[in-house]
Amino acid sequence: MDYVTSDREGQRTLPTAVKILVAGGFGVGKTTLVGAVSETKPLRTEEVLSEQGVGVDDITGVEAKSTTTVAMDFGRITISDDLVLYLFGTPGQDRFWFVWDELALGALGAVVLADTRRLDGCFPSIDYFEQAGLPFIVAVNCFDGARRYGLEEVRLALDLDPGVPVVLCDARSRQSSKDALIALLQHVMKGRGLSRTPEPVGY
């Protein structure tokens, strides 16, 4: 795919590349979201869960999960003719958080995925981004069979600042995941006093 666009004078220019983090607790759907939305084959660093994680990794609610991200997931999506997002999915377990500072370097913002069955799993991500001053939104991943909570209920349960958007998301859906990313961009632009909303390309 050619990402070269033209400016008003007809000169060929490259679109703006933006780094976005996809974060959240273990098994919340980060790898799924990056894979669903990426227009290129996503890079994954998943490894099979081993005995080393017994007693360390909390798999409550995701007992069927057999792999885990040990470094990052990476994907790319074109939002508009002049904007491309590079997505970095963070590892969810405490023992891999040493890579977070590197992943967060230069990021514009983050999508924090939340699972209503285990809301406490996204607290570390929220705390990290609040302390780092990095804009983020919370996207509630709609797992099959999970209890449905109102967005304000989720906001209260996570003790979020009133200005932090909370949206619903199906990480398996390309369009739903893309909508969450656009919600983050709109949140960042609003925080910077910008009003222009990216015009999505056909997808």
C-alpha positions as CSV (number, residue, x, y, z in Angstrom):
1,M,0.0,0.0,0.0
2,D,1.3,3.5,-0.9
3,Y,1.2,5.9,2.0
4,V,2.6,8.8,0.0
5,T,0.1,11.7,-0.3
6,S,0.2,15.1,-2.0
7,D,0.0,18.5,-0.5
8,R,-1.8,21.5,-1.9
9,E,1.1,22.3,-4.2
10,G,1.1,18.8,-5.7
11,Q,4.3,17.8,-4.0
12,R,4.5,14.2,-2.7
13,T,4.6,14.1,1.1
14,L,4.6,11.3,3.7
15,P,1.6,11.1,6.1
16,T,2.1,11.8,9.8
17,A,3.1,8.6,11.7
18,V,1.7,8.4,15.3
19,K,2.6,5.9,18.0
20,I,-0.3,4.5,20.1
21,L,-0.2,2.1,23.0
22,V,-2.8,-0.6,23.6
23,A,-2.6,-1.6,27.2
24,G,-4.6,-3.4,29.9
25,G,-4.4,-6.4,32.1
26,F,-3.5,-10.0,31.3
27,G,-5.9,-11.6,28.8
28,V,-7.9,-8.5,28.2
29,G,-7.7,-8.6,24.4
30,K,-4.7,-6.4,23.4
31,T,-3.2,-8.9,21.0
32,T,-6.7,-9.5,19.5
33,L,-7.3,-5.8,19.0
34,V,-4.0,-5.2,17.3
35,G,-4.5,-8.2,15.1
36,A,-8.0,-7.3,14.2
37,V,-7.3,-3.7,13.2
38,S,-3.9,-4.0,11.6
39,E,-3.7,-3.7,7.8
40,T,-0.4,-5.6,7.8
41,K,0.4,-8.9,9.4
42,P,0.9,-8.0,13.0
43,L,4.1,-8.7,14.8
44,R,3.5,-10.8,17.9
45,T,5.8,-11.9,20.8
46,E,3.5,-14.5,22.3
47,E,4.9,-17.4,24.3
48,V,3.2,-20.5,25.7
49,L,2.4,-20.1,29.4
50,S,4.9,-22.1,31.5
51,E,5.3,-23.3,35.0
52,Q,7.3,-20.2,35.7
53,G,4.1,-18.2,35.7
54,V,2.3,-20.5,38.2
55,G,1.5,-18.5,41.3
56,V,2.7,-15.3,39.5
57,D,0.2,-14.8,36.7
58,D,-3.4,-14.3,37.7
59,I,-5.4,-16.2,35.1
60,T,-8.7,-15.9,37.0
61,G,-11.5,-15.6,34.4
62,V,-9.2,-16.5,31.5
63,E,-8.2,-20.0,32.5
64,A,-8.4,-21.2,28.9
65,K,-5.6,-18.7,27.8
66,S,-2.5,-20.6,26.8
67,T,-0.2,-17.9,25.6
68,T,1.0,-14.5,26.7
69,T,2.7,-11.5,25.2
70,V,6.3,-11.2,26.6
71,A,7.5,-8.0,24.8
72,M,4.9,-6.3,22.6
73,D,2.4,-6.6,19.7
74,F,2.8,-4.4,16.7
75,G,0.5,-3.3,13.9
76,R,-0.3,-0.4,11.6
77,I,-3.5,1.2,10.5
78,T,-4.2,4.1,8.1
79,I,-6.8,6.4,9.7
80,S,-6.8,9.1,7.0
81,D,-4.8,10.1,3.9
82,D,-2.4,12.0,6.1
83,L,-2.4,9.9,9.3
84,V,-1.0,6.5,10.0
85,L,-1.1,4.9,13.5
86,Y,1.6,2.5,14.7
87,L,0.1,0.3,17.4
88,F,2.2,-1.2,20.2
89,G,0.4,-3.7,22.5
90,T,2.0,-3.8,25.9
91,P,2.5,-7.0,28.0
92,G,-0.1,-7.4,30.7
93,Q,1.8,-9.1,33.5
94,D,3.8,-7.4,36.2
95,R,7.0,-9.4,35.4
96,F,7.2,-7.8,31.9
97,W,6.5,-4.2,32.9
98,F,10.2,-3.3,32.6
99,V,9.6,-2.8,28.9
100,W,6.8,-0.2,29.4
101,D,9.0,2.8,29.6
102,E,10.6,2.0,26.3
103,L,7.2,1.3,24.7
104,A,5.7,4.5,26.0
105,L,8.6,6.7,24.7
106,G,7.2,9.0,22.0
107,A,3.6,7.7,22.3
108,L,0.8,10.1,21.6
109,G,-1.7,8.3,23.8
110,A,-3.1,4.9,24.9
111,V,-6.2,2.7,24.7
112,V,-6.6,0.9,28.0
113,L,-8.7,-2.2,27.4
114,A,-10.9,-3.3,30.4
115,D,-12.7,-6.6,31.1
116,T,-15.8,-6.1,33.4
117,R,-15.1,-9.5,34.9
118,R,-11.7,-8.3,36.1
119,L,-11.8,-4.5,36.2
120,D,-8.9,-4.4,38.7
121,G,-6.6,-5.7,35.9
122,C,-6.5,-2.3,34.2
123,F,-5.6,-0.3,37.4
124,P,-1.8,-0.6,36.8
125,S,-2.2,0.7,33.2
126,I,-4.4,3.6,34.3
127,D,-2.0,4.5,37.2
128,Y,1.0,4.4,34.8
129,F,-0.5,6.7,32.2
130,E,-1.9,9.1,34.8
131,Q,1.6,9.4,36.4
132,A,3.3,9.7,33.0
133,G,0.8,12.4,31.9
134,L,-0.1,10.4,28.8
135,P,-3.6,10.8,27.4
136,F,-5.7,7.7,27.4
137,I,-9.2,6.3,27.0
138,V,-10.8,3.2,28.5
139,A,-12.3,0.8,26.1
140,V,-14.5,-1.9,27.7
141,N,-14.0,-5.1,25.7
142,C,-17.4,-6.8,25.3
143,F,-16.6,-10.4,26.1
144,D,-19.2,-13.0,25.4
145,G,-21.0,-13.9,28.7
146,A,-19.6,-11.0,30.7
147,R,-21.9,-8.8,32.7
148,R,-22.8,-5.6,30.9
149,Y,-22.2,-2.4,33.0
150,G,-23.1,1.1,32.1
151,L,-20.1,3.3,31.0
152,E,-20.6,5.5,34.1
153,E,-20.6,2.5,36.3
154,V,-17.2,1.6,34.8
155,R,-16.0,5.1,35.3
156,L,-16.9,5.1,38.9
157,A,-15.5,1.7,39.5
158,L,-12.1,2.7,38.0
159,D,-12.2,6.2,39.7
160,L,-11.5,7.9,36.4
161,D,-11.1,11.6,35.9
162,P,-14.3,13.0,34.4
163,G,-12.4,14.0,31.3
164,V,-11.3,10.4,30.4
165,P,-13.6,8.9,27.8
166,V,-15.0,5.4,28.3
167,V,-16.2,3.5,25.3
168,L,-17.4,0.1,24.4
169,C,-15.3,-2.1,22.1
170,D,-15.3,-5.5,20.6
171,A,-11.6,-6.3,20.2
172,R,-12.4,-9.0,17.6
173,S,-14.1,-6.4,15.3
174,R,-11.9,-4.4,13.0
175,Q,-14.4,-1.5,12.8
176,S,-15.1,-1.5,16.6
177,S,-11.4,-1.4,17.3
178,K,-10.8,1.3,14.8
179,D,-13.6,3.4,16.4
180,A,-11.8,3.1,19.8
181,L,-8.6,4.4,18.2
182,I,-10.4,7.3,16.7
183,A,-12.0,8.1,20.1
184,L,-8.5,8.3,21.5
185,L,-7.4,10.6,18.7
186,Q,-10.3,12.9,19.3
187,H,-9.6,12.9,23.1
188,V,-5.9,13.9,22.4
189,M,-6.9,16.6,20.0
190,K,-9.5,18.0,22.4
191,G,-6.9,18.1,25.1
192,R,-4.6,20.1,22.8
193,G,-7.3,22.5,21.9
194,L,-7.6,21.2,18.3
195,S,-10.9,20.8,16.6
196,R,-10.1,18.9,13.4
197,T,-11.2,15.3,13.4
198,P,-9.4,12.8,11.1
199,E,-11.5,11.8,8.1
200,P,-11.3,8.0,8.1
201,V,-10.4,6.3,4.8
202,G,-12.4,3.4,3.5
203,Y,-11.8,0.3,5.5
